[in-house]
Amino acid sequence: MKMELFTKRCKIRNFRQEDEKDLYEVLSDAEVMKYIEPVFDMEKTTDFIKNAGLCEPPLVYAVEILETERVIGHLIFHSYEKSDYEIGWVINRNYWGMGIADELTKAIVEYSKEADIESLVIECDENQAASKNIALKNGFVFEVKTGNLELYRLML
């Protein structure tokens, strides 16, 4: 699936293999990966782009900051269950606190409405306060907790 969505400051687009250096900067940061999984080395970053970003349909998309055209992270957007799609984001720590994840969420909600997707889910660690705040701010409702993962849903 070809993706090209613009927000005020970002472009959501399909990954290219040459994005690996920028993405490695994000995925090798222990603070960014704290609630996700262990940090990535360059080989794991390359494999991630190949297996999650360059597959059909993609599971993740590159988030490029318009000002510099650098990839500052990725947007998770893929089929979850039935007609649900999971959304999420992993953003370079230098861009935290600027409202970028909220901007991405709003863009994907609008895109999903136009694509006749029935609902969106955000899955996050119970300690990820920023992710939970973005979910609630955008109308997602807490649905279930499994272990330390919480699931929020937005009916479209």
C-alpha positions in Angstrom: 0.0 0.0 0.0 1.4 3.3 -1.1 1.3 5.9 1.7 1.9 9.6 1.5 0.2 11.7 4.2 1.2 15.2 5.3 0.8 16.8 8.7 1.9 20.3 9.6 5.5 19.2 10.2 5.7 15.6 8.9 5.3 13.3 6.0 4.2 9.8 6.5 5.5 7.7 3.7 6.7 4.2 2.7 10.1 3.2 3.9 13.1 3.1 1.7 16.2 1.0 2.5 18.3 4.1 2.7 16.3 5.2 5.7 18.2 2.8 7.9 20.8 5.2 9.3 18.1 7.7 10.5 15.9 4.9 11.9 18.9 3.3 13.6 19.4 6.6 15.5 15.9 6.1 16.9 15.8 2.4 17.5 19.2 2.2 19.2 18.2 4.7 21.9 17.4 2.9 25.1 15.1 5.7 26.3 13.0 5.5 23.1 12.8 1.7 23.3 12.2 1.5 27.1 8.6 0.2 26.9 8.9 -1.5 23.5 11.8 -4.0 23.2 15.6 -4.1 23.5 17.5 -1.6 21.5 18.3 -2.4 17.8 21.7 -2.7 16.2 22.2 -1.7 12.6 21.5 -5.2 11.3 18.2 -5.5 13.2 17.2 -2.0 12.0 17.9 -3.1 8.4 15.9 -6.3 8.9 13.1 -4.3 10.5 12.8 -2.0 7.5 12.9 -5.0 5.1 10.4 -7.2 7.0 8.0 -4.6 8.4 8.4 -1.5 6.2 9.1 -3.0 2.7 6.6 -5.9 2.9 3.2 -5.8 1.3 1.2 -4.5 2.9 3.6 -2.6 5.1 3.2 -2.8 8.9 5.1 0.5 9.5 5.7 3.7 7.7 8.5 6.2 7.8 7.9 9.5 9.6 9.9 12.2 7.9 10.3 15.7 9.3 9.5 18.1 6.5 12.1 20.8 7.6 15.1 18.5 7.1 13.6 15.5 5.2 15.2 13.2 7.8 13.3 10.1 9.1 12.6 10.8 12.8 10.8 7.5 13.5 8.1 5.3 12.3 4.3 5.0 12.4 2.7 1.7 13.1 -0.4 1.2 11.0 -1.6 -2.2 10.0 -4.5 -4.5 10.2 -5.1 -5.8 13.7 -8.2 -7.9 13.9 -11.1 -8.1 11.4 -11.6 -4.4 10.3 -9.5 -2.9 13.1 -6.2 -1.3 12.5 -3.4 -0.8 15.1 -1.7 2.6 15.2 1.4 3.7 17.1 4.5 5.6 16.7 8.2 5.5 17.7 9.8 8.9 17.6 13.3 10.2 17.9 13.7 11.5 21.5 14.9 14.9 20.2 11.3 15.4 18.9 9.5 14.4 22.1 7.1 16.9 23.7 6.4 18.8 20.5 3.1 17.2 19.7 4.3 15.2 16.7 2.8 11.9 17.9 -0.6 13.7 18.4 -0.2 15.2 14.9 0.4 11.7 13.4 -2.5 10.3 15.3 -4.9 12.9 14.0 -3.7 12.4 10.4 -4.2 8.6 10.6 -7.6 8.9 12.2 -8.8 11.1 9.3 -7.2 8.8 6.8 -8.9 5.8 8.4 -12.3 7.4 8.3 -11.9 8.0 4.5 -10.7 4.4 4.1 -13.8 3.0 5.9 -11.8 1.4 8.6 -14.2 0.6 11.5 -11.9 1.1 14.5 -8.4 1.9 15.5 -6.5 0.5 18.4 -3.5 1.7 20.3 -1.6 -0.9 22.4 0.9 0.4 24.9 2.7 -0.5 28.1 0.8 0.5 31.3 3.6 2.9 32.2 3.7 4.8 28.8 1.9 7.9 30.1 2.5 9.9 26.9 1.0 7.2 24.7 -2.1 6.9 26.9 -2.5 10.6 27.0 -2.4 10.8 23.2 -4.9 8.0 23.0 -7.4 9.6 25.4 -6.9 13.1 23.9 -7.9 11.7 20.5 -11.1 10.0 21.7 -9.7 6.4 22.2 -11.3 4.6 25.1 -9.6 2.1 27.4 -10.8 -1.4 26.6 -8.7 -4.1 28.2 -5.4 -4.7 30.0 -3.5 -7.9 29.3 -0.5 -8.3 31.5 1.3 -4.9 31.4 -0.3 -4.0 28.0 -3.3 -1.7 27.8 -5.5 -1.5 24.7 -7.4 1.7 23.7 -10.0 1.7 20.9 -11.5 4.4 18.7 -14.7 3.5 16.8 -14.8 5.5 13.6 
